[in-house]
Amino acid sequence: MGKIGSTIGLMLFLLILPFENNAQDINTLLKDAQQLENAFKEPEALQKYLDVLRYQPNNLTALIKTSELYSVVGKHQGTKEKQKEYYRNARVYAQKALQVNANSSDANVVMALAMGRMALISSGDEKIKAIKDVKTYSEKSIQLDPNNFKGYHVLAKWHYEVSDLNSVEKWLVKVAYEALPKASLEDAIKYFEKSRQLNPSFLLNYLELAKAWHRKGNDKKARDFLEIMLKMPNKIGEDASIKAKGKKLLEEYK
């Protein structure tokens, strides 16, 4: 019985070992991906998260980050078609994340982000569908986590963009919603401010706040936010290009 017991124990150990090694590999890949993000190497980080999903297709963290990075990296693609390809991938992985956990605030945020990016470069029905999804998913992300600064930022951006639609686009939105949804520059500023309160180091929020105050006619306020932003340290890869845009706007708003 001793030999049989030892044999069974050895077999169980050998069966368990690959799973333990696999878990270690996943953790290593996730750490590597985060380090690449911290080093402002988003395309390389994206590939690492995709590697995680090859091992664990339902890894929620990897699904969320993959969707987010497809949106981030897609913004810097050279053509609109290439951008759309990345944003469609962002939507696909956001959908997978929501299938894993529909009550994940971050999964809802990345879906809202993907659709927001799609809305900015689309037209007609595709744009209107994307606009509707942005509001739905950003509001749900905040309901699930009232401290999700990205959720407030995306919702603020929705208000900023929809409040500035032309008459034809407003008519299309009205048809899609069966009523024109309330969207205002004031609400955009309110939600951008809420995002800033929750995460003061999020540079993109300052740039969008400056644009909102400029549209409202207060260029001094807009310049103040840009000057604050330009003095802040870069936290993510996009921050360098965000600051470059901020410098141009600072000149425009003088």
Protein Blocks (a to p, Z undefined) as FASTA:
>chain_A
ZZmmmmmmmmmmmmmmmmmmmmmmmmmmmmmmmmmmmnopaklmmmmmmmmmmmmmmlmk
lmmmmmmmmmmmmmmpcbfklmmmmmmmmmmmmmmmmmmommbmklmmmmmmmmmmmmmm
gghjllmmmmmmmmmmmmmmmmmmmklmklmmmmmmmmmmmmmccfklmmmmmmmnopac
dddfklmmmmmmmmmmmmmmlmklmmmmmmmmmmnopaklmmmmmmmmmmpccfbfklmm
mmmmmmmmmmmmZZ
